[in-house]
Amino acid sequence: MKLSTGKRAFITVTEAARVLDINPSRVYRLIAEGELPSSSFNSRTLVRRTDIETYRKRRDKWLKLHGRVTA
């Protein structure tokens, strides 16, 4: 599935980790904790690109409120 911009709508956990600048195990933890929705396809865990962006904005807002530096 592709978006009109040519980017895929779903990305792998490894790609999500790269986008968020975190370890893939942290992405799996976010999924398990319900912080990041995911889907399974052919035994692969995939994350919607829009959900990654929503999570990143929420995380950055929290970091800013708590005086932490964002990447």
VEXRO-968759 format. One record per atom (N, C-alpha, C, O): y, x, z; atom name; residue in three letters; residue number from 1. Coordinates in Angstrom, 1 decimal. Layout:
N
site c2: Y; c1: X; c3: Z; atome: CA; residu: ala; num: NUM
...
// end
This chain:
71
site c2: -1.2; c1: 0.8; c3: 0.0; atome: N; residu: met; num: 1
site c2: 0.0; c1: 0.0; c3: 0.0; atome: CA; residu: met; num: 1
site c2: 1.2; c1: 0.9; c3: 0.0; atome: C; residu: met; num: 1
site c2: 1.3; c1: 1.8; c3: 0.8; atome: O; residu: met; num: 1
site c2: 2.2; c1: 0.6; c3: -0.9; atome: N; residu: lys; num: 2
site c2: 3.4; c1: 1.4; c3: -1.0; atome: CA; residu: lys; num: 2
site c2: 4.6; c1: 0.6; c3: -0.8; atome: C; residu: lys; num: 2
site c2: 4.6; c1: -0.6; c3: -1.2; atome: O; residu: lys; num: 2
site c2: 5.7; c1: 1.2; c3: -0.2; atome: N; residu: leu; num: 3
site c2: 6.9; c1: 0.5; c3: -0.2; atome: CA; residu: leu; num: 3
site c2: 7.7; c1: 0.8; c3: -1.5; atome: C; residu: leu; num: 3
site c2: 7.3; c1: 1.6; c3: -2.3; atome: O; residu: leu; num: 3
site c2: 8.7; c1: 0.0; c3: -1.7; atome: N; residu: ser; num: 4
site c2: 9.5; c1: 0.2; c3: -2.9; atome: CA; residu: ser; num: 4
site c2: 10.1; c1: 1.6; c3: -3.1; atome: C; residu: ser; num: 4
site c2: 10.4; c1: 2.0; c3: -4.2; atome: O; residu: ser; num: 4
site c2: 10.3; c1: 2.3; c3: -2.0; atome: N; residu: thr; num: 5
site c2: 10.9; c1: 3.6; c3: -2.0; atome: CA; residu: thr; num: 5
site c2: 9.9; c1: 4.7; c3: -2.4; atome: C; residu: thr; num: 5
site c2: 10.2; c1: 5.8; c3: -2.6; atome: O; residu: thr; num: 5
site c2: 8.6; c1: 4.3; c3: -2.6; atome: N; residu: gly; num: 6
site c2: 7.6; c1: 5.2; c3: -3.0; atome: CA; residu: gly; num: 6
site c2: 6.8; c1: 5.8; c3: -1.8; atome: C; residu: gly; num: 6
site c2: 5.8; c1: 6.5; c3: -2.0; atome: O; residu: gly; num: 6
site c2: 7.3; c1: 5.5; c3: -0.6; atome: N; residu: lys; num: 7
site c2: 6.6; c1: 5.9; c3: 0.6; atome: CA; residu: lys; num: 7
site c2: 5.5; c1: 4.9; c3: 1.0; atome: C; residu: lys; num: 7
site c2: 5.6; c1: 3.7; c3: 0.8; atome: O; residu: lys; num: 7
site c2: 4.4; c1: 5.5; c3: 1.5; atome: N; residu: arg; num: 8
site c2: 3.3; c1: 4.6; c3: 1.9; atome: CA; residu: arg; num: 8
site c2: 3.7; c1: 3.8; c3: 3.2; atome: C; residu: arg; num: 8
site c2: 4.4; c1: 4.3; c3: 4.0; atome: O; residu: arg; num: 8
site c2: 3.3; c1: 2.6; c3: 3.2; atome: N; residu: ala; num: 9
site c2: 3.6; c1: 1.7; c3: 4.4; atome: CA; residu: ala; num: 9
site c2: 2.9; c1: 2.1; c3: 5.6; atome: C; residu: ala; num: 9
site c2: 3.4; c1: 2.0; c3: 6.7; atome: O; residu: ala; num: 9
site c2: 1.7; c1: 2.7; c3: 5.5; atome: N; residu: phe; num: 10
site c2: 0.9; c1: 3.2; c3: 6.6; atome: CA; residu: phe; num: 10
site c2: 0.7; c1: 4.7; c3: 6.5; atome: C; residu: phe; num: 10
site c2: 0.4; c1: 5.2; c3: 5.4; atome: O; residu: phe; num: 10
site c2: 0.7; c1: 5.3; c3: 7.6; atome: N; residu: ile; num: 11
site c2: 0.5; c1: 6.8; c3: 7.7; atome: CA; residu: ile; num: 11
site c2: -0.6; c1: 7.1; c3: 8.7; atome: C; residu: ile; num: 11
site c2: -0.9; c1: 6.3; c3: 9.6; atome: O; residu: ile; num: 11
site c2: -1.2; c1: 8.3; c3: 8.6; atome: N; residu: thr; num: 12
site c2: -2.3; c1: 8.7; c3: 9.6; atome: CA; residu: thr; num: 12
site c2: -1.6; c1: 9.1; c3: 10.9; atome: C; residu: thr; num: 12
site c2: -0.4; c1: 9.2; c3: 11.0; atome: O; residu: thr; num: 12
site c2: -2.5; c1: 9.2; c3: 11.9; atome: N; residu: val; num: 13
site c2: -2.0; c1: 9.6; c3: 13.2; atome: CA; residu: val; num: 13
site c2: -1.4; c1: 11.0; c3: 13.1; atome: C; residu: val; num: 13
site c2: -0.4; c1: 11.3; c3: 13.8; atome: O; residu: val; num: 13
site c2: -2.0; c1: 11.9; c3: 12.4; atome: N; residu: thr; num: 14
site c2: -1.5; c1: 13.2; c3: 12.2; atome: CA; residu: thr; num: 14
site c2: -0.1; c1: 13.2; c3: 11.6; atome: C; residu: thr; num: 14
site c2: 0.8; c1: 14.0; c3: 12.0; atome: O; residu: thr; num: 14
site c2: 0.1; c1: 12.4; c3: 10.6; atome: N; residu: glu; num: 15
site c2: 1.4; c1: 12.3; c3: 9.9; atome: CA; residu: glu; num: 15
site c2: 2.4; c1: 11.7; c3: 10.9; atome: C; residu: glu; num: 15
site c2: 3.6; c1: 12.1; c3: 10.9; atome: O; residu: glu; num: 15
site c2: 2.0; c1: 10.7; c3: 11.6; atome: N; residu: ala; num: 16
site c2: 2.9; c1: 10.0; c3: 12.6; atome: CA; residu: ala; num: 16
site c2: 3.3; c1: 11.1; c3: 13.7; atome: C; residu: ala; num: 16
site c2: 4.5; c1: 11.1; c3: 14.1; atome: O; residu: ala; num: 16
site c2: 2.4; c1: 11.9; c3: 14.1; atome: N; residu: ala; num: 17
site c2: 2.7; c1: 12.9; c3: 15.1; atome: CA; residu: ala; num: 17
site c2: 3.8; c1: 13.9; c3: 14.5; atome: C; residu: ala; num: 17
site c2: 4.7; c1: 14.3; c3: 15.2; atome: O; residu: ala; num: 17
site c2: 3.6; c1: 14.2; c3: 13.3; atome: N; residu: arg; num: 18
site c2: 4.6; c1: 15.1; c3: 12.6; atome: CA; residu: arg; num: 18
site c2: 6.0; c1: 14.5; c3: 12.5; atome: C; residu: arg; num: 18
site c2: 7.0; c1: 15.1; c3: 12.8; atome: O; residu: arg; num: 18
site c2: 6.0; c1: 13.2; c3: 12.2; atome: N; residu: val; num: 19
site c2: 7.3; c1: 12.5; c3: 12.1; atome: CA; residu: val; num: 19
site c2: 7.9; c1: 12.4; c3: 13.5; atome: C; residu: val; num: 19
site c2: 9.2; c1: 12.6; c3: 13.6; atome: O; residu: val; num: 19
site c2: 7.2; c1: 12.2; c3: 14.5; atome: N; residu: leu; num: 20
site c2: 7.7; c1: 12.0; c3: 15.9; atome: CA; residu: leu; num: 20
site c2: 7.8; c1: 13.4; c3: 16.6; atome: C; residu: leu; num: 20
site c2: 8.4; c1: 13.4; c3: 17.7; atome: O; residu: leu; num: 20
site c2: 7.3; c1: 14.4; c3: 16.0; atome: N; residu: asp; num: 21
site c2: 7.4; c1: 15.8; c3: 16.6; atome: CA; residu: asp; num: 21
site c2: 6.7; c1: 15.8; c3: 17.9; atome: C; residu: asp; num: 21
site c2: 7.2; c1: 16.3; c3: 18.9; atome: O; residu: asp; num: 21
site c2: 5.5; c1: 15.2; c3: 17.9; atome: N; residu: ile; num: 22
site c2: 4.6; c1: 15.2; c3: 19.1; atome: CA; residu: ile; num: 22
site c2: 3.2; c1: 15.5; c3: 18.7; atome: C; residu: ile; num: 22
site c2: 2.9; c1: 15.6; c3: 17.5; atome: O; residu: ile; num: 22
site c2: 2.3; c1: 15.7; c3: 19.6; atome: N; residu: asn; num: 23
site c2: 0.9; c1: 16.1; c3: 19.4; atome: CA; residu: asn; num: 23
site c2: 0.2; c1: 14.8; c3: 19.0; atome: C; residu: asn; num: 23
site c2: 0.4; c1: 13.7; c3: 19.5; atome: O; residu: asn; num: 23
site c2: -0.8; c1: 14.9; c3: 18.1; atome: N; residu: pro; num: 24
site c2: -1.6; c1: 13.7; c3: 17.7; atome: CA; residu: pro; num: 24
site c2: -2.3; c1: 13.0; c3: 18.9; atome: C; residu: pro; num: 24
site c2: -2.4; c1: 11.8; c3: 18.9; atome: O; residu: pro; num: 24
site c2: -2.7; c1: 13.8; c3: 19.9; atome: N; residu: ser; num: 25
site c2: -3.3; c1: 13.1; c3: 21.1; atome: CA; residu: ser; num: 25
site c2: -2.3; c1: 12.2; c3: 21.8; atome: C; residu: ser; num: 25
site c2: -2.7; c1: 11.2; c3: 22.3; atome: O; residu: ser; num: 25
site c2: -1.0; c1: 12.6; c3: 21.7; atome: N; residu: arg; num: 26
site c2: 0.1; c1: 11.7; c3: 22.3; atome: CA; residu: arg; num: 26
site c2: 0.2; c1: 10.4; c3: 21.5; atome: C; residu: arg; num: 26
site c2: 0.4; c1: 9.4; c3: 22.1; atome: O; residu: arg; num: 26
site c2: 0.1; c1: 10.5; c3: 20.2; atome: N; residu: val; num: 27
site c2: 0.1; c1: 9.3; c3: 19.4; atome: CA; residu: val; num: 27
site c2: -1.0; c1: 8.4; c3: 19.7; atome: C; residu: val; num: 27
site c2: -0.8; c1: 7.2; c3: 19.9; atome: O; residu: val; num: 27
site c2: -2.2; c1: 8.9; c3: 19.9; atome: N; residu: tyr; num: 28
site c2: -3.4; c1: 8.1; c3: 20.3; atome: CA; residu: tyr; num: 28
site c2: -3.1; c1: 7.5; c3: 21.7; atome: C; residu: tyr; num: 28
site c2: -3.5; c1: 6.3; c3: 21.9; atome: O; residu: tyr; num: 28
site c2: -2.5; c1: 8.2; c3: 22.6; atome: N; residu: arg; num: 29
site c2: -2.2; c1: 7.7; c3: 23.9; atome: CA; residu: arg; num: 29
site c2: -1.2; c1: 6.5; c3: 23.8; atome: C; residu: arg; num: 29
site c2: -1.3; c1: 5.5; c3: 24.4; atome: O; residu: arg; num: 29
site c2: -0.2; c1: 6.7; c3: 22.9; atome: N; residu: leu; num: 30
site c2: 0.8; c1: 5.6; c3: 22.7; atome: CA; residu: leu; num: 30
site c2: 0.1; c1: 4.4; c3: 22.2; atome: C; residu: leu; num: 30
site c2: 0.5; c1: 3.3; c3: 22.5; atome: O; residu: leu; num: 30
site c2: -0.8; c1: 4.6; c3: 21.3; atome: N; residu: ile; num: 31
site c2: -1.6; c1: 3.4; c3: 20.7; atome: CA; residu: ile; num: 31
site c2: -2.4; c1: 2.8; c3: 21.8; atome: C; residu: ile; num: 31
site c2: -2.4; c1: 1.5; c3: 21.9; atome: O; residu: ile; num: 31
site c2: -3.1; c1: 3.6; c3: 22.6; atome: N; residu: ala; num: 32
site c2: -3.9; c1: 3.0; c3: 23.7; atome: CA; residu: ala; num: 32
site c2: -3.1; c1: 2.3; c3: 24.7; atome: C; residu: ala; num: 32
site c2: -3.6; c1: 1.3; c3: 25.3; atome: O; residu: ala; num: 32
site c2: -1.9; c1: 2.8; c3: 25.0; atome: N; residu: glu; num: 33
site c2: -1.0; c1: 2.1; c3: 26.0; atome: CA; residu: glu; num: 33
site c2: -0.3; c1: 0.9; c3: 25.4; atome: C; residu: glu; num: 33
site c2: 0.5; c1: 0.3; c3: 26.2; atome: O; residu: glu; num: 33
site c2: -0.4; c1: 0.6; c3: 24.1; atome: N; residu: gly; num: 34
site c2: 0.2; c1: -0.5; c3: 23.5; atome: CA; residu: gly; num: 34
site c2: 1.7; c1: -0.2; c3: 23.1; atome: C; residu: gly; num: 34
site c2: 2.4; c1: -1.2; c3: 22.8; atome: O; residu: gly; num: 34
site c2: 2.1; c1: 1.0; c3: 23.2; atome: N; residu: glu; num: 35
site c2: 3.5; c1: 1.4; c3: 22.8; atome: CA; residu: glu; num: 35
site c2: 3.7; c1: 1.5; c3: 21.3; atome: C; residu: glu; num: 35
site c2: 4.8; c1: 1.3; c3: 20.8; atome: O; residu: glu; num: 35
site c2: 2.6; c1: 1.7; c3: 20.6; atome: N; residu: leu; num: 36
site c2: 2.6; c1: 1.9; c3: 19.1; atome: CA; residu: leu; num: 36
site c2: 1.5; c1: 1.1; c3: 18.5; atome: C; residu: leu; num: 36
site c2: 0.3; c1: 1.5; c3: 18.7; atome: O; residu: leu; num: 36
site c2: 1.8; c1: 0.1; c3: 17.7; atome: N; residu: pro; num: 37
site c2: 0.7; c1: -0.7; c3: 17.1; atome: CA; residu: pro; num: 37
site c2: 0.0; c1: 0.2; c3: 16.0; atome: C; residu: pro; num: 37
site c2: 0.6; c1: 1.1; c3: 15.4; atome: O; residu: pro; num: 37
site c2: -1.3; c1: -0.1; c3: 15.8; atome: N; residu: ser; num: 38
site c2: -2.0; c1: 0.6; c3: 14.8; atome: CA; residu: ser; num: 38
site c2: -3.0; c1: -0.4; c3: 14.1; atome: C; residu: ser; num: 38
site c2: -3.3; c1: -1.5; c3: 14.6; atome: O; residu: ser; num: 38
site c2: -3.6; c1: 0.1; c3: 13.0; atome: N; residu: ser; num: 39
site c2: -4.6; c1: -0.6; c3: 12.3; atome: CA; residu: ser; num: 39
site c2: -5.7; c1: 0.4; c3: 12.0; atome: C; residu: ser; num: 39
site c2: -5.5; c1: 1.6; c3: 11.9; atome: O; residu: ser; num: 39
site c2: -6.9; c1: -0.1; c3: 11.8; atome: N; residu: ser; num: 40
site c2: -8.0; c1: 0.7; c3: 11.3; atome: CA; residu: ser; num: 40
site c2: -8.4; c1: 0.4; c3: 9.9; atome: C; residu: ser; num: 40
site c2: -8.5; c1: -0.8; c3: 9.5; atome: O; residu: ser; num: 40
site c2: -8.7; c1: 1.4; c3: 9.1; atome: N; residu: phe; num: 41
site c2: -9.1; c1: 1.2; c3: 7.8; atome: CA; residu: phe; num: 41
site c2: -10.1; c1: 2.3; c3: 7.4; atome: C; residu: phe; num: 41
site c2: -9.7; c1: 3.5; c3: 7.5; atome: O; residu: phe; num: 41
site c2: -11.3; c1: 2.0; c3: 7.0; atome: N; residu: asn; num: 42
site c2: -12.3; c1: 3.0; c3: 6.7; atome: CA; residu: asn; num: 42
site c2: -12.5; c1: 4.0; c3: 7.8; atome: C; residu: asn; num: 42
site c2: -12.5; c1: 5.2; c3: 7.6; atome: O; residu: asn; num: 42
site c2: -12.6; c1: 3.5; c3: 9.1; atome: N; residu: ser; num: 43
site c2: -12.7; c1: 4.4; c3: 10.3; atome: CA; residu: ser; num: 43
site c2: -11.6; c1: 5.3; c3: 10.5; atome: C; residu: ser; num: 43
site c2: -11.7; c1: 6.3; c3: 11.2; atome: O; residu: ser; num: 43
site c2: -10.4; c1: 5.0; c3: 9.9; atome: N; residu: arg; num: 44
site c2: -9.2; c1: 5.9; c3: 10.2; atome: CA; residu: arg; num: 44
site c2: -8.2; c1: 5.0; c3: 10.9; atome: C; residu: arg; num: 44
site c2: -8.0; c1: 3.8; c3: 10.6; atome: O; residu: arg; num: 44
site c2: -7.5; c1: 5.6; c3: 11.8; atome: N; residu: thr; num: 45
site c2: -6.4; c1: 4.9; c3: 12.5; atome: CA; residu: thr; num: 45
site c2: -5.1; c1: 5.1; c3: 11.8; atome: C; residu: thr; num: 45
site c2: -4.8; c1: 6.3; c3: 11.5; atome: O; residu: thr; num: 45
site c2: -4.5; c1: 4.1; c3: 11.4; atome: N; residu: leu; num: 46
site c2: -3.2; c1: 4.2; c3: 10.6; atome: CA; residu: leu; num: 46
site c2: -2.1; c1: 3.5; c3: 11.4; atome: C; residu: leu; num: 46
site c2: -2.3; c1: 2.5; c3: 12.1; atome: O; residu: leu; num: 46
site c2: -0.9; c1: 4.0; c3: 11.2; atome: N; residu: val; num: 47
site c2: 0.3; c1: 3.4; c3: 11.9; atome: CA; residu: val; num: 47
site c2: 1.3; c1: 3.0; c3: 10.8; atome: C; residu: val; num: 47
site c2: 1.5; c1: 3.8; c3: 9.9; atome: O; residu: val; num: 47
site c2: 1.9; c1: 1.9; c3: 11.0; atome: N; residu: arg; num: 48
site c2: 2.9; c1: 1.4; c3: 10.0; atome: CA; residu: arg; num: 48
site c2: 4.1; c1: 2.3; c3: 10.2; atome: C; residu: arg; num: 48
site c2: 4.6; c1: 2.5; c3: 11.3; atome: O; residu: arg; num: 48
site c2: 4.6; c1: 2.7; c3: 9.1; atome: N; residu: arg; num: 49
site c2: 5.8; c1: 3.6; c3: 9.1; atome: CA; residu: arg; num: 49
site c2: 7.0; c1: 2.9; c3: 9.8; atome: C; residu: arg; num: 49
site c2: 7.7; c1: 3.6; c3: 10.5; atome: O; residu: arg; num: 49
site c2: 7.2; c1: 1.6; c3: 9.6; atome: N; residu: thr; num: 50
site c2: 8.3; c1: 0.9; c3: 10.2; atome: CA; residu: thr; num: 50
site c2: 8.1; c1: 0.9; c3: 11.8; atome: C; residu: thr; num: 50
site c2: 9.1; c1: 0.9; c3: 12.5; atome: O; residu: thr; num: 50
site c2: 6.8; c1: 0.8; c3: 12.2; atome: N; residu: asp; num: 51
site c2: 6.6; c1: 0.9; c3: 13.7; atome: CA; residu: asp; num: 51
site c2: 6.9; c1: 2.3; c3: 14.2; atome: C; residu: asp; num: 51
site c2: 7.4; c1: 2.4; c3: 15.4; atome: O; residu: asp; num: 51
site c2: 6.7; c1: 3.3; c3: 13.5; atome: N; residu: ile; num: 52
site c2: 7.1; c1: 4.7; c3: 13.9; atome: CA; residu: ile; num: 52
site c2: 8.6; c1: 4.7; c3: 14.1; atome: C; residu: ile; num: 52
site c2: 9.0; c1: 5.3; c3: 15.1; atome: O; residu: ile; num: 52
site c2: 9.3; c1: 4.2; c3: 13.1; atome: N; residu: glu; num: 53
site c2: 10.8; c1: 4.3; c3: 13.2; atome: CA; residu: glu; num: 53
site c2: 11.3; c1: 3.4; c3: 14.4; atome: C; residu: glu; num: 53
site c2: 12.2; c1: 3.9; c3: 15.0; atome: O; residu: glu; num: 53
site c2: 10.7; c1: 2.3; c3: 14.6; atome: N; residu: thr; num: 54
site c2: 11.1; c1: 1.4; c3: 15.7; atome: CA; residu: thr; num: 54
site c2: 10.8; c1: 2.2; c3: 17.0; atome: C; residu: thr; num: 54
site c2: 11.7; c1: 2.2; c3: 17.9; atome: O; residu: thr; num: 54
site c2: 9.7; c1: 2.8; c3: 17.2; atome: N; residu: tyr; num: 55
site c2: 9.3; c1: 3.5; c3: 18.4; atome: CA; residu: tyr; num: 55
site c2: 10.3; c1: 4.7; c3: 18.5; atome: C; residu: tyr; num: 55
site c2: 10.8; c1: 4.9; c3: 19.7; atome: O; residu: tyr; num: 55
site c2: 10.6; c1: 5.4; c3: 17.5; atome: N; residu: arg; num: 56
site c2: 11.5; c1: 6.6; c3: 17.6; atome: CA; residu: arg; num: 56
site c2: 12.9; c1: 6.2; c3: 18.0; atome: C; residu: arg; num: 56
site c2: 13.5; c1: 6.8; c3: 18.9; atome: O; residu: arg; num: 56
site c2: 13.4; c1: 5.1; c3: 17.5; atome: N; residu: lys; num: 57
site c2: 14.7; c1: 4.6; c3: 17.9; atome: CA; residu: lys; num: 57
site c2: 14.7; c1: 4.2; c3: 19.4; atome: C; residu: lys; num: 57
site c2: 15.7; c1: 4.5; c3: 20.1; atome: O; residu: lys; num: 57
site c2: 13.7; c1: 3.5; c3: 19.8; atome: N; residu: arg; num: 58
site c2: 13.5; c1: 3.1; c3: 21.2; atome: CA; residu: arg; num: 58
site c2: 13.5; c1: 4.3; c3: 22.1; atome: C; residu: arg; num: 58
site c2: 14.1; c1: 4.4; c3: 23.2; atome: O; residu: arg; num: 58
site c2: 12.7; c1: 5.3; c3: 21.7; atome: N; residu: arg; num: 59
site c2: 12.5; c1: 6.6; c3: 22.5; atome: CA; residu: arg; num: 59
site c2: 13.8; c1: 7.3; c3: 22.6; atome: C; residu: arg; num: 59
site c2: 14.2; c1: 7.8; c3: 23.7; atome: O; residu: arg; num: 59
site c2: 14.5; c1: 7.4; c3: 21.5; atome: N; residu: asp; num: 60
site c2: 15.8; c1: 8.2; c3: 21.4; atome: CA; residu: asp; num: 60
site c2: 16.9; c1: 7.5; c3: 22.3; atome: C; residu: asp; num: 60
site c2: 17.7; c1: 8.1; c3: 23.0; atome: O; residu: asp; num: 60
site c2: 16.9; c1: 6.1; c3: 22.3; atome: N; residu: lys; num: 61
site c2: 17.8; c1: 5.4; c3: 23.1; atome: CA; residu: lys; num: 61
site c2: 17.5; c1: 5.7; c3: 24.6; atome: C; residu: lys; num: 61
site c2: 18.4; c1: 5.9; c3: 25.4; atome: O; residu: lys; num: 61
site c2: 16.2; c1: 5.6; c3: 25.0; atome: N; residu: trp; num: 62
site c2: 15.8; c1: 5.9; c3: 26.4; atome: CA; residu: trp; num: 62
site c2: 16.2; c1: 7.3; c3: 26.8; atome: C; residu: trp; num: 62
site c2: 16.8; c1: 7.5; c3: 27.9; atome: O; residu: trp; num: 62
site c2: 16.0; c1: 8.3; c3: 25.9; atome: N; residu: leu; num: 63
site c2: 16.3; c1: 9.7; c3: 26.2; atome: CA; residu: leu; num: 63
site c2: 17.9; c1: 9.8; c3: 26.4; atome: C; residu: leu; num: 63
site c2: 18.3; c1: 10.6; c3: 27.3; atome: O; residu: leu; num: 63
site c2: 18.6; c1: 9.2; c3: 25.5; atome: N; residu: lys; num: 64
site c2: 20.1; c1: 9.2; c3: 25.6; atome: CA; residu: lys; num: 64
site c2: 20.6; c1: 8.6; c3: 27.0; atome: C; residu: lys; num: 64
site c2: 21.4; c1: 9.2; c3: 27.6; atome: O; residu: lys; num: 64
site c2: 20.0; c1: 7.5; c3: 27.3; atome: N; residu: leu; num: 65
site c2: 20.4; c1: 6.8; c3: 28.6; atome: CA; residu: leu; num: 65
site c2: 20.1; c1: 7.7; c3: 29.8; atome: C; residu: leu; num: 65
site c2: 20.8; c1: 7.6; c3: 30.8; atome: O; residu: leu; num: 65
site c2: 19.0; c1: 8.5; c3: 29.7; atome: N; residu: his; num: 66
site c2: 18.6; c1: 9.3; c3: 30.8; atome: CA; residu: his; num: 66
site c2: 19.1; c1: 10.8; c3: 30.7; atome: C; residu: his; num: 66
site c2: 18.6; c1: 11.6; c3: 31.4; atome: O; residu: his; num: 66
site c2: 20.0; c1: 11.0; c3: 29.8; atome: N; residu: gly; num: 67
site c2: 20.7; c1: 12.3; c3: 29.7; atome: CA; residu: gly; num: 67
site c2: 19.8; c1: 13.4; c3: 29.2; atome: C; residu: gly; num: 67
site c2: 20.0; c1: 14.6; c3: 29.5; atome: O; residu: gly; num: 67
site c2: 18.8; c1: 13.0; c3: 28.4; atome: N; residu: arg; num: 68
site c2: 17.9; c1: 14.0; c3: 27.8; atome: CA; residu: arg; num: 68
site c2: 18.3; c1: 14.2; c3: 26.3; atome: C; residu: arg; num: 68
site c2: 18.8; c1: 13.4; c3: 25.7; atome: O; residu: arg; num: 68
site c2: 17.9; c1: 15.4; c3: 25.9; atome: N; residu: val; num: 69
site c2: 18.3; c1: 15.8; c3: 24.5; atome: CA; residu: val; num: 69
site c2: 17.2; c1: 15.2; c3: 23.5; atome: C; residu: val; num: 69
site c2: 16.0; c1: 15.3; c3: 23.8; atome: O; residu: val; num: 69
site c2: 17.7; c1: 14.7; c3: 22.4; atome: N; residu: thr; num: 70
site c2: 16.8; c1: 14.2; c3: 21.4; atome: CA; residu: thr; num: 70
site c2: 16.6; c1: 15.2; c3: 20.3; atome: C; residu: thr; num: 70
site c2: 17.5; c1: 16.0; c3: 20.1; atome: O; residu: thr; num: 70
site c2: 15.5; c1: 15.2; c3: 19.6; atome: N; residu: ala; num: 71
site c2: 15.2; c1: 16.2; c3: 18.6; atome: CA; residu: ala; num: 71
site c2: 15.9; c1: 15.9; c3: 17.3; atome: C; residu: ala; num: 71
site c2: 15.8; c1: 16.7; c3: 16.4; atome: O; residu: ala; num: 71
// end
